[in-house]
Amino acid sequence: MNIAIVILKPEDEGPMADFLAVHGFNPQRCWRAKEERAESLLPSLESAFITDSPDMVLFPPSTAGDELATRLAWRLGGSAICQVQAWNNETHTATKAVYGNALTATLRPDRRPICLSLAANLPRLNAVFPADIPVTEIVSAVISGGLPEPEILSKSAHPLQSARIVLATGQGATSPAFAQIASAFHAESGFTRQRVMTGGCDEQRMLGISGQNIAPEVCLIAGASGASAFMAGVAQSQFIVAINCDPAAAIFAAADVGVVGDAQEVLQALLECRV
């Protein structure tokens, strides 16, 4: 397979060398740039592809690498997979973490060129970057009338991010009484996606892959089944207490303490013990 690698800054050489060593890749060309702005680099990368015609293009583990892999593949009619952990030469498939690293997906790109950006958390092997790869300098194009540089706005963090105690409720805990219980515990309220879809609660307090990722000292989970997308948002909690009427609920597998029963009654009992 004809392979080209993209280096955007000197620090990219280490992760790229490790990935090449693990997979036994022998790249035919190194495309080296001196900046990371996708809009400026894409025209030159497209020209380099026309010249070298690689089957696969490897991009470094960064936001810029993800963007360039996706946009170059779209321009060339190829396939893109971002944050790849491994490549299988026999099956021509890539693996990557999905659902907040809770699962691993195996993907088979069906169009070439295959543009892959590397995952940032790959093990470091301290492999030596090949010194004999022919290098093509990727020159930044002058873009007129493009988008302005992004403005970084400072904003205060959501209260869930600094909460010591969080009461997370799901479909089995929709009573307004749970807001009062959260207040009594001096806890911030969070919700599962299913609970948010039911209505009557702040969608900015949704927990999980599509919402907030929290790390409180104590997370009280009431009436939630324990779907992986939700659990990804509370997995960093120091101590998890799960309450559910269903003794077979998946939530209990991830809890430090599990209580089978009515969530409102159990929490009221906990409050009384706390007093």
PASEBA-1860 file (N, C-alpha, C; in nm, 3 decimals):
! residues 275
1> MNIAIVIL> 0.084/-0.119/0.000/0.000/0.000/0.000/0.089/0.125/0.000 ~ 0.060/0.217/-0.091/0.133/0.342/-0.102/0.083/0.438/0.007 ~ 0.174/0.479/0.097/0.135/0.557/0.213/0.210/0.689/0.216 ~ 0.137/0.796/0.249/0.197/0.927/0.274/0.165/0.967/0.417 ~ 0.259/1.033/0.483/0.234/1.081/0.618/0.242/1.233/0.619 ~ 0.166/1.295/0.707/0.162/1.440/0.717/0.220/1.481/0.852 ~ 0.317/1.571/0.851/0.376/1.626/0.973/0.348/1.776/0.975 ~ 0.278/1.820/1.079/0.241/1.961/1.089/0.336/2.039/1.179
9> KPEDEGPM> 0.396/1.971/1.277/0.493/2.034/1.366/0.590/1.927/1.415 ~ 0.708/1.965/1.463/0.809/1.865/1.500/0.760/1.761/1.601 ~ 0.671/1.801/1.693/0.623/1.707/1.795/0.541/1.593/1.736 ~ 0.496/1.607/1.612/0.415/1.501/1.549/0.500/1.379/1.511 ~ 0.631/1.395/1.504/0.716/1.286/1.455/0.713/1.165/1.549 ~ 0.711/1.189/1.682/0.713/1.079/1.778/0.592/0.987/1.766 ~ 0.469/1.040/1.780/0.350/0.955/1.765/0.341/0.888/1.629 ~ 0.382/0.961/1.525/0.376/0.903/1.390/0.475/0.787/1.377
17> ADFLAVHG> 0.597/0.804/1.431/0.698/0.698/1.424/0.651/0.574/1.499 ~ 0.586/0.593/1.615/0.535/0.479/1.692/0.428/0.403/1.613 ~ 0.337/0.476/1.550/0.230/0.412/1.472/0.288/0.335/1.354 ~ 0.385/0.393/1.287/0.448/0.325/1.174/0.519/0.198/1.219 ~ 0.587/0.204/1.333/0.660/0.089/1.383/0.568/-0.025/1.423 ~ 0.458/0.008/1.491/0.363/-0.094/1.537/0.303/-0.169/1.419 ~ 0.273/-0.097/1.311/0.203/-0.158/1.198/0.296/-0.200/1.084 ~ 0.425/-0.178/1.101/0.518/-0.217/0.997/0.502/-0.139/0.868
25> FNPQRCWR> 0.454/-0.016/0.878/0.433/0.066/0.760/0.567/0.124/0.711 ~ 0.579/0.131/0.579/0.697/0.192/0.516/0.647/0.301/0.422 ~ 0.625/0.422/0.476/0.565/0.528/0.394/0.656/0.570/0.280 ~ 0.594/0.603/0.167/0.669/0.642/0.049/0.696/0.793/0.043 ~ 0.622/0.871/0.121/0.636/1.016/0.112/0.595/1.081/0.244 ~ 0.667/1.186/0.282/0.632/1.267/0.399/0.594/1.406/0.349 ~ 0.471/1.447/0.380/0.427/1.582/0.346/0.444/1.668/0.471 ~ 0.535/1.761/0.469/0.570/1.839/0.588/0.524/1.984/0.572
33> AKEERAES> 0.446/2.029/0.671/0.395/2.167/0.670/0.458/2.244/0.786 ~ 0.437/2.374/0.788/0.491/2.458/0.893/0.382/2.530/0.971 ~ 0.257/2.491/0.947/0.148/2.547/1.023/0.033/2.447/1.024 ~ -0.077/2.480/1.094/-0.185/2.383/1.111/-0.319/2.431/1.056 ~ -0.325/2.548/0.995/-0.453/2.600/0.946/-0.497/2.521/0.823 ~ -0.608/2.453/0.837/-0.655/2.364/0.731/-0.683/2.441/0.601 ~ -0.745/2.556/0.614/-0.784/2.631/0.495/-0.665/2.665/0.408 ~ -0.550/2.692/0.471/-0.430/2.729/0.396/-0.357/2.608/0.339
41> LLPSLESA> -0.370/2.492/0.405/-0.293/2.375/0.366/-0.363/2.286/0.264 ~ -0.494/2.289/0.262/-0.569/2.195/0.179/-0.534/2.202/0.030 ~ -0.521/2.320/-0.030/-0.485/2.323/-0.173/-0.352/2.253/-0.203 ~ -0.251/2.275/-0.116/-0.120/2.212/-0.138/-0.126/2.062/-0.112 ~ -0.204/2.020/-0.013/-0.219/1.877/0.013/-0.288/1.808/-0.104 ~ -0.385/1.876/-0.161/-0.454/1.819/-0.278/-0.358/1.805/-0.396 ~ -0.272/1.904/-0.415/-0.172/1.896/-0.523/-0.072/1.785/-0.497 ~ -0.032/1.769/-0.370/0.063/1.663/-0.337/0.001/1.526/-0.362
49> FITDSPDM> -0.128/1.512/-0.336/-0.194/1.385/-0.364/-0.194/1.354/-0.513 ~ -0.223/1.455/-0.594/-0.225/1.434/-0.739/-0.089/1.388/-0.788 ~ 0.019/1.441/-0.727/0.155/1.404/-0.768/0.193/1.264/-0.721 ~ 0.164/1.231/-0.595/0.212/1.106/-0.534/0.109/0.993/-0.538 ~ -0.018/1.025/-0.546/-0.127/0.926/-0.553/-0.118/0.817/-0.446 ~ -0.109/0.853/-0.318/-0.105/0.749/-0.214/-0.241/0.683/-0.194 ~ -0.239/0.557/-0.148/-0.363/0.489/-0.112/-0.411/0.532/0.026 ~ -0.317/0.568/0.113/-0.349/0.606/0.250/-0.267/0.729/0.289
57> VLFPPSTA> -0.331/0.820/0.362/-0.263/0.939/0.415/-0.284/0.940/0.566 ~ -0.173/0.943/0.641/-0.179/0.943/0.787/-0.156/1.084/0.839 ~ -0.247/1.130/0.928/-0.236/1.263/0.987/-0.205/1.251/1.135 ~ -0.140/1.350/1.193/-0.099/1.342/1.334/-0.218/1.353/1.430 ~ -0.197/1.315/1.556/-0.306/1.319/1.655/-0.329/1.460/1.708 ~ -0.418/1.532/1.646/-0.449/1.669/1.689/-0.582/1.710/1.626 ~ -0.636/1.818/1.676/-0.759/1.872/1.616/-0.736/1.908/1.471 ~ -0.619/1.967/1.443/-0.587/2.002/1.304/-0.577/1.877/1.218
65> GDELATRL> -0.517/1.769/1.273/-0.507/1.644/1.199/-0.644/1.586/1.167 ~ -0.736/1.592/1.263/-0.873/1.543/1.241/-0.940/1.622/1.128 ~ -0.926/1.755/1.136/-0.992/1.840/1.035/-0.934/1.818/0.897 ~ -0.803/1.811/0.888/-0.740/1.793/0.758/-0.774/1.658/0.696 ~ -0.775/1.552/0.778/-0.809/1.419/0.726/-0.950/1.419/0.669 ~ -1.043/1.479/0.742/-1.183/1.480/0.700/-1.202/1.563/0.574 ~ -1.144/1.682/0.572/-1.168/1.772/0.459/-1.093/1.728/0.333 ~ -0.972/1.672/0.349/-0.900/1.624/0.231/-0.971/1.504/0.170
73> AWRLGGSA> -1.021/1.413/0.254/-1.094/1.297/0.203/-1.218/1.343/0.126 ~ -1.287/1.443/0.178/-1.407/1.493/0.110/-1.370/1.552/-0.026 ~ -1.262/1.628/-0.031/-1.220/1.690/-0.158/-1.181/1.586/-0.262 ~ -1.120/1.477/-0.216/-1.068/1.377/-0.309/-1.164/1.260/-0.332 ~ -1.280/1.264/-0.267/-1.376/1.155/-0.283/-1.333/1.028/-0.213 ~ -1.252/1.042/-0.109/-1.203/0.925/-0.036/-1.279/0.900/0.092 ~ -1.213/0.833/0.186/-1.273/0.800/0.316/-1.187/0.859/0.426 ~ -1.251/0.898/0.536/-1.178/0.954/0.649/-1.225/0.887/0.778
81> ICQVQAWN> -1.130/0.854/0.864/-1.158/0.806/0.999/-1.065/0.882/1.093 ~ -1.121/0.945/1.193/-1.041/1.025/1.285/-1.013/0.949/1.414 ~ -0.899/0.983/1.475/-0.858/0.930/1.606/-0.850/0.777/1.605 ~ -0.780/0.727/1.506/-0.765/0.582/1.487/-0.663/0.526/1.587 ~ -0.698/0.413/1.647/-0.606/0.347/1.740/-0.520/0.243/1.670 ~ -0.575/0.175/1.570/-0.500/0.068/1.503/-0.557/0.045/1.363 ~ -0.473/-0.015/1.278/-0.513/-0.051/1.141/-0.479/-0.197/1.118 ~ -0.574/-0.273/1.062/-0.554/-0.414/1.033/-0.528/-0.429/0.883
89> NETHTATK> -0.406/-0.468/0.848/-0.369/-0.479/0.707/-0.442/-0.593/0.635 ~ -0.480/-0.697/0.709/-0.545/-0.812/0.647/-0.691/-0.782/0.613 ~ -0.762/-0.719/0.705/-0.904/-0.691/0.683/-0.929/-0.550/0.630 ~ -0.823/-0.469/0.625/-0.835/-0.329/0.582/-0.939/-0.256/0.665 ~ -0.927/-0.270/0.797/-1.018/-0.204/0.889/-0.941/-0.123/0.992 ~ -1.006/-0.019/1.043/-0.948/0.065/1.147/-1.033/0.051/1.273 ~ -0.967/0.060/1.388/-1.040/0.060/1.515/-1.021/0.194/1.583 ~ -1.127/0.237/1.654/-1.122/0.363/1.727/-1.220/0.356/1.843
97> AVYGNALT> -1.196/0.436/1.945/-1.284/0.442/2.061/-1.407/0.526/2.027 ~ -1.524/0.482/2.074/-1.648/0.556/2.053/-1.726/0.559/2.185 ~ -1.833/0.637/2.188/-1.918/0.649/2.307/-1.834/0.677/2.432 ~ -1.753/0.785/2.424/-1.675/0.825/2.539/-1.576/0.722/2.586 ~ -1.517/0.651/2.491/-1.419/0.544/2.518/-1.482/0.422/2.584 ~ -1.616/0.415/2.587/-1.682/0.299/2.647/-1.681/0.178/2.553 ~ -1.674/0.203/2.422/-1.676/0.095/2.324/-1.567/0.117/2.220 ~ -1.533/0.012/2.148/-1.437/0.020/2.037/-1.508/-0.019/1.908
105> ATLRPDRR> -1.499/0.068/1.808/-1.563/0.042/1.679/-1.459/-0.005/1.578 ~ -1.500/-0.097/1.491/-1.418/-0.144/1.380/-1.481/-0.095/1.250 ~ -1.408/-0.017/1.173/-1.462/0.049/1.055/-1.381/0.009/0.932 ~ -1.454/-0.013/0.820/-1.387/-0.049/0.695/-1.413/0.060/0.591 ~ -1.315/0.146/0.563/-1.334/0.249/0.461/-1.342/0.186/0.322 ~ -1.433/0.234/0.239/-1.455/0.170/0.110/-1.410/0.255/-0.009 ~ -1.358/0.374/0.017/-1.312/0.459/-0.093/-1.172/0.512/-0.064 ~ -1.094/0.523/-0.168/-0.957/0.572/-0.153/-0.941/0.709/-0.217
113> PICLSLAA> -0.854/0.791/-0.159/-0.757/0.761/-0.054/-0.822/0.749/0.084 ~ -0.758/0.669/0.169/-0.802/0.652/0.307/-0.724/0.752/0.392 ~ -0.794/0.848/0.448/-0.730/0.952/0.530/-0.757/0.921/0.677 ~ -0.651/0.892/0.751/-0.662/0.855/0.892/-0.587/0.956/0.978 ~ -0.653/1.003/1.083/-0.580/1.078/1.186/-0.563/0.987/1.307 ~ -0.451/0.998/1.376/-0.418/0.907/1.485/-0.482/0.951/1.615 ~ -0.510/0.855/1.701/-0.562/0.884/1.835/-0.450/0.944/1.920 ~ -0.488/1.030/2.013/-0.388/1.100/2.093/-0.335/1.018/2.209
121> NLPRLNAV> -0.406/0.911/2.246/-0.369/0.836/2.366/-0.299/0.704/2.336 ~ -0.233/0.694/2.221/-0.165/0.570/2.186/-0.040/0.551/2.272 ~ -0.004/0.427/2.305/0.116/0.402/2.386/0.242/0.454/2.315 ~ 0.330/0.514/2.392/0.455/0.565/2.336/0.561/0.456/2.337 ~ 0.624/0.434/2.222/0.728/0.333/2.208/0.865/0.395/2.186 ~ 0.865/0.528/2.169/0.990/0.600/2.142/1.062/0.546/2.018 ~ 0.980/0.512/1.916/1.038/0.467/1.789/1.108/0.584/1.720 ~ 1.202/0.551/1.637/1.279/0.654/1.565/1.207/0.690/1.435
129> FPADIPVT> 1.188/0.818/1.414/1.123/0.864/1.291/1.215/0.837/1.172 ~ 1.162/0.773/1.067/1.247/0.738/0.951/1.308/0.863/0.887 ~ 1.437/0.858/0.869/1.508/0.976/0.816/1.520/0.973/0.664 ~ 1.488/0.857/0.603/1.511/0.843/0.460/1.385/0.859/0.376 ~ 1.277/0.910/0.436/1.153/0.928/0.360/1.166/1.054/0.274 ~ 1.135/1.046/0.147/1.134/1.168/0.064/1.033/1.268/0.118 ~ 1.070/1.394/0.124/0.986/1.497/0.185/0.934/1.593/0.080 ~ 0.805/1.622/0.089/0.744/1.727/0.009/0.702/1.839/0.102
137> EIVSAVIS> 0.751/1.959/0.079/0.714/2.073/0.163/0.574/2.122/0.122 ~ 0.487/2.126/0.219/0.352/2.173/0.194/0.347/2.323/0.221 ~ 0.331/2.399/0.116/0.335/2.546/0.126/0.194/2.597/0.151 ~ 0.181/2.686/0.247/0.051/2.744/0.279/0.004/2.835/0.166 ~ -0.119/2.818/0.128/-0.176/2.903/0.024/-0.233/3.030/0.085 ~ -0.229/3.138/0.011/-0.286/3.264/0.057/-0.435/3.261/0.026 ~ -0.515/3.266/0.130/-0.661/3.260/0.115/-0.718/3.399/0.136 ~ -0.786/3.451/0.034/-0.849/3.583/0.046/-0.998/3.566/0.068
145> GGLPEPEI> -1.051/3.652/0.150/-1.194/3.649/0.174/-1.241/3.530/0.256 ~ -1.150/3.468/0.330/-1.188/3.353/0.411/-1.248/3.394/0.544 ~ -1.270/3.296/0.628/-1.327/3.323/0.759/-1.222/3.390/0.848 ~ -1.264/3.476/0.939/-1.169/3.538/1.032/-1.120/3.436/1.133 ~ -1.009/3.469/1.200/-0.957/3.381/1.303/-1.062/3.364/1.413 ~ -1.076/3.243/1.466/-1.177/3.222/1.571/-1.146/3.303/1.696 ~ -1.252/3.351/1.758/-1.238/3.427/1.882/-1.270/3.335/1.999 ~ -1.177/3.325/2.092/-1.197/3.239/2.209/-1.262/3.321/2.319
153> LSKSAHPL> -1.383/3.280/2.355/-1.459/3.352/2.457/-1.443/3.283/2.591 ~ -1.426/3.362/2.694/-1.420/3.304/2.828/-1.562/3.292/2.882 ~ -1.592/3.180/2.943/-1.725/3.160/3.001/-1.710/3.079/3.128 ~ -1.802/3.103/3.217/-1.797/3.033/3.345/-1.838/2.888/3.327 ~ -1.779/2.800/3.406/-1.810/2.658/3.398/-1.949/2.631/3.453 ~ -2.011/2.526/3.402/-2.143/2.487/3.451/-2.131/2.437/3.594 ~ -2.230/2.466/3.680/-2.223/2.421/3.820/-2.201/2.272/3.837 ~ -2.245/2.191/3.740/-2.224/2.047/3.750/-2.076/2.010/3.748
161> QSARIVLA> -1.995/2.094/3.685/-1.853/2.062/3.671/-1.777/2.071/3.803 ~ -1.828/2.150/3.897/-1.758/2.168/4.025/-1.838/2.114/4.143 ~ -1.950/2.046/4.116/-2.035/1.998/4.225/-1.970/1.884/4.302 ~ -1.983/1.886/4.435/-1.934/1.776/4.518/-2.032/1.659/4.516 ~ -2.162/1.692/4.509/-2.267/1.589/4.507/-2.359/1.617/4.388 ~ -2.394/1.513/4.313/-2.486/1.526/4.200/-2.596/1.422/4.215 ~ -2.719/1.464/4.198/-2.833/1.373/4.192/-2.876/1.361/4.047 ~ -2.849/1.246/3.987/-2.884/1.220/3.847/-3.011/1.136/3.841
169> TGQGATSP> -3.111/1.185/3.770/-3.238/1.113/3.763/-3.270/1.072/3.620 ~ -3.336/0.957/3.609/-3.376/0.904/3.479/-3.525/0.896/3.465 ~ -3.570/0.813/3.371/-3.712/0.799/3.344/-3.791/0.749/3.464 ~ -3.725/0.676/3.553/-3.795/0.623/3.670/-3.802/0.719/3.786 ~ -3.762/0.844/3.764/-3.762/0.942/3.872/-3.801/1.079/3.817 ~ -3.927/1.094/3.778/-3.972/1.216/3.713/-4.050/1.309/3.805 ~ -4.069/1.272/3.929/-4.147/1.355/4.021/-4.076/1.486/4.050 ~ -4.151/1.597/4.063/-4.089/1.725/4.102/-4.021/1.719/4.238
177> AFAQIASA> -4.056/1.619/4.318/-3.997/1.607/4.451/-3.846/1.587/4.445 ~ -3.796/1.536/4.335/-3.652/1.509/4.326/-3.570/1.638/4.324 ~ -3.629/1.747/4.275/-3.560/1.875/4.280/-3.543/1.920/4.424 ~ -3.645/1.898/4.505/-3.639/1.934/4.646/-3.539/1.845/4.720 ~ -3.536/1.717/4.683/-3.441/1.625/4.745/-3.298/1.666/4.712 ~ -3.274/1.705/4.586/-3.140/1.751/4.547/-3.099/1.872/4.629 ~ -3.191/1.964/4.649/-3.162/2.083/4.729/-3.129/2.046/4.873 ~ -3.203/1.948/4.927/-3.179/1.906/5.064/-3.042/1.841/5.080
185> FHAESGFT> -2.995/1.775/4.976/-2.862/1.713/4.980/-2.752/1.813/4.945 ~ -2.791/1.938/4.912/-2.696/2.038/4.860/-2.627/1.983/4.735 ~ -2.708/1.919/4.652/-2.657/1.854/4.530/-2.705/1.928/4.406 ~ -2.625/1.918/4.300/-2.668/1.968/4.169/-2.747/1.858/4.099 ~ -2.849/1.898/4.024/-2.933/1.802/3.953/-2.879/1.775/3.813 ~ -2.881/1.647/3.774/-2.845/1.608/3.638/-2.949/1.509/3.587 ~ -2.952/1.490/3.455/-3.058/1.407/3.397/-3.004/1.319/3.285 ~ -3.067/1.205/3.267/-3.037/1.121/3.151/-3.101/1.182/3.027
193> RQRVMTGG> -3.056/1.138/2.911/-3.117/1.188/2.787/-3.266/1.157/2.783 ~ -3.304/1.036/2.824/-3.445/0.997/2.823/-3.528/1.088/2.912 ~ -3.472/1.125/3.026/-3.543/1.214/3.117/-3.559/1.352/3.056 ~ -3.454/1.402/2.988/-3.462/1.532/2.923/-3.567/1.532/2.813 ~ -3.574/1.422/2.736/-3.670/1.412/2.627/-3.813/1.409/2.679 ~ -3.831/1.366/2.803/-3.965/1.366/2.863/-4.014/1.508/2.885 ~ -3.924/1.598/2.908/-3.958/1.738/2.928/-3.962/1.775/3.075 ~ -3.965/1.907/3.098/-3.978/1.956/3.234/-3.846/1.970/3.308
201> CDEQRMLG> -3.732/1.959/3.238/-3.602/1.975/3.304/-3.505/2.045/3.209 ~ -3.400/2.099/3.267/-3.301/2.179/3.193/-3.213/2.087/3.107 ~ -3.220/2.104/2.976/-3.141/2.016/2.888/-2.991/2.041/2.901 ~ -2.952/2.158/2.956/-2.810/2.185/2.979/-2.754/2.099/3.092 ~ -2.842/2.031/3.164/-2.800/1.944/3.273/-2.803/1.796/3.233 ~ -2.814/1.770/3.103/-2.810/1.633/3.057/-2.669/1.576/3.074 ~ -2.662/1.454/3.124/-2.534/1.389/3.150/-2.507/1.283/3.043 ~ -2.381/1.265/3.009/-2.346/1.161/2.912/-2.268/1.215/2.795
209> ISGQNIAP> -2.257/1.134/2.692/-2.176/1.170/2.575/-2.226/1.298/2.510 ~ -2.357/1.316/2.505/-2.414/1.434/2.439/-2.435/1.550/2.537 ~ -2.390/1.534/2.661/-2.411/1.638/2.760/-2.289/1.661/2.847 ~ -2.313/1.673/2.976/-2.206/1.703/3.071/-2.131/1.576/3.112 ~ -2.000/1.590/3.125/-1.916/1.485/3.185/-1.874/1.535/3.323 ~ -1.910/1.463/3.427/-1.890/1.514/3.563/-1.798/1.423/3.644 ~ -1.746/1.477/3.752/-1.657/1.399/3.841/-1.679/1.442/3.986 ~ -1.801/1.427/4.039/-1.828/1.467/4.177/-1.770/1.367/4.277
217> EVCLIAGA> -1.771/1.405/4.403/-1.730/1.312/4.508/-1.834/1.200/4.521 ~ -1.962/1.240/4.513/-2.071/1.142/4.523/-2.171/1.168/4.412 ~ -2.209/1.063/4.341/-2.313/1.073/4.238/-2.426/0.979/4.276 ~ -2.542/1.036/4.306/-2.662/0.958/4.337/-2.741/0.942/4.208 ~ -2.763/0.820/4.164/-2.833/0.795/4.037/-2.966/0.726/4.068 ~ -3.074/0.794/4.033/-3.207/0.744/4.067/-3.289/0.720/3.941 ~ -3.339/0.598/3.925/-3.431/0.568/3.816/-3.368/0.567/3.679 ~ -3.238/0.543/3.670/-3.169/0.534/3.541/-3.128/0.390/3.516
225> SGASAFMA> -3.142/0.344/3.392/-3.114/0.203/3.361/-2.964/0.174/3.355 ~ -2.885/0.275/3.318/-2.740/0.255/3.309/-2.690/0.238/3.167 ~ -2.753/0.308/3.072/-2.708/0.301/2.933/-2.564/0.352/2.922 ~ -2.486/0.293/2.832/-2.344/0.325/2.822/-2.320/0.472/2.790 ~ -2.407/0.532/2.707/-2.390/0.673/2.672/-2.404/0.761/2.795 ~ -2.495/0.727/2.884/-2.512/0.802/3.009/-2.396/0.777/3.104 ~ -2.356/0.650/3.117/-2.251/0.615/3.213/-2.118/0.681/3.178 ~ -2.096/0.707/3.050/-1.973/0.775/3.011/-1.963/0.913/3.075
233> GVAQSQFI> -2.077/0.974/3.104/-2.077/1.107/3.163/-2.057/1.110/3.313 ~ -2.077/0.997/3.381/-2.064/0.993/3.527/-1.953/0.899/3.573 ~ -1.881/0.840/3.479/-1.783/0.737/3.511/-1.669/0.788/3.599 ~ -1.642/0.919/3.596/-1.532/0.975/3.675/-1.573/1.009/3.817 ~ -1.697/0.980/3.856/-1.742/1.005/3.993/-1.662/0.921/4.091 ~ -1.628/0.979/4.205/-1.550/0.905/4.304/-1.632/0.794/4.371 ~ -1.763/0.818/4.388/-1.849/0.719/4.455/-1.988/0.726/4.394 ~ -2.039/0.613/4.348/-2.169/0.609/4.280/-2.267/0.526/4.362
241> VAINCDPA> -2.383/0.586/4.390/-2.492/0.515/4.456/-2.607/0.506/4.356 ~ -2.646/0.384/4.321/-2.752/0.362/4.222/-2.878/0.311/4.291 ~ -2.992/0.367/4.253/-3.121/0.327/4.308/-3.214/0.296/4.193 ~ -3.269/0.175/4.191/-3.357/0.135/4.082/-3.449/0.025/4.131 ~ -3.572/0.024/4.080/-3.669/-0.079/4.119/-3.637/-0.214/4.056 ~ -3.562/-0.212/3.946/-3.531/-0.335/3.875/-3.398/-0.392/3.924 ~ -3.399/-0.506/3.991/-3.274/-0.563/4.043/-3.175/-0.603/3.934 ~ -3.224/-0.618/3.809/-3.137/-0.657/3.699/-3.088/-0.537/3.618
249> AAIFAAAD> -3.113/-0.415/3.666/-3.072/-0.296/3.590/-2.921/-0.290/3.575 ~ -2.877/-0.251/3.456/-2.733/-0.247/3.427/-2.659/-0.146/3.512 ~ -2.729/-0.048/3.565/-2.666/0.057/3.645/-2.592/0.000/3.765 ~ -2.641/-0.113/3.819/-2.580/-0.168/3.940/-2.438/-0.220/3.917 ~ -2.409/-0.258/3.793/-2.275/-0.309/3.763/-2.168/-0.202/3.776 ~ -2.208/-0.074/3.761/-2.111/0.036/3.767/-2.115/0.110/3.900 ~ -2.203/0.067/3.993/-2.222/0.140/4.117/-2.134/0.084/4.229 ~ -2.092/0.173/4.319/-2.023/0.129/4.440/-2.123/0.073/4.540
257> VGVVGDAQ> -2.242/0.133/4.544/-2.351/0.085/4.629/-2.477/0.084/4.545 ~ -2.551/-0.026/4.548/-2.677/-0.037/4.476/-2.791/-0.065/4.570 ~ -2.904/0.004/4.550/-3.022/-0.016/4.633/-3.140/-0.045/4.543 ~ -3.206/-0.158/4.566/-3.326/-0.193/4.489/-3.446/-0.139/4.566 ~ -3.521/-0.050/4.503/-3.637/0.007/4.569/-3.683/0.133/4.502 ~ -3.787/0.195/4.558/-3.840/0.320/4.506/-3.740/0.432/4.534 ~ -3.698/0.501/4.431/-3.591/0.599/4.445/-3.627/0.711/4.541 ~ -3.750/0.760/4.533/-3.789/0.870/4.620/-3.789/0.827/4.766
265> EVLQALLE> -3.841/0.708/4.795/-3.843/0.660/4.933/-3.701/0.637/4.986 ~ -3.614/0.581/4.902/-3.477/0.554/4.946/-3.403/0.684/4.975 ~ -3.419/0.783/4.888/-3.349/0.910/4.909/-3.402/0.983/5.031 ~ -3.532/0.974/5.054/-3.589/1.036/5.174/-3.532/0.970/5.299 ~ -3.517/0.838/5.294/-3.459/0.766/5.408/-3.314/0.807/5.430 ~ -3.239/0.826/5.320/-3.100/0.871/5.332/-3.093/1.010/5.394 ~ -3.187/1.096/5.357/-3.189/1.230/5.415/-3.213/1.224/5.565 ~ -3.303/1.137/5.606/-3.333/1.125/5.749/-3.211/1.074/5.825
273> CRV> -3.138/0.980/5.764/-3.016/0.929/5.829/-2.911/1.038/5.836 ~ -2.907/1.123/5.734/-2.807/1.229/5.729/-2.831/1.332/5.838 ~ -2.960/1.357/5.867/-2.995/1.451/5.973/-2.959/1.392/6.109
END
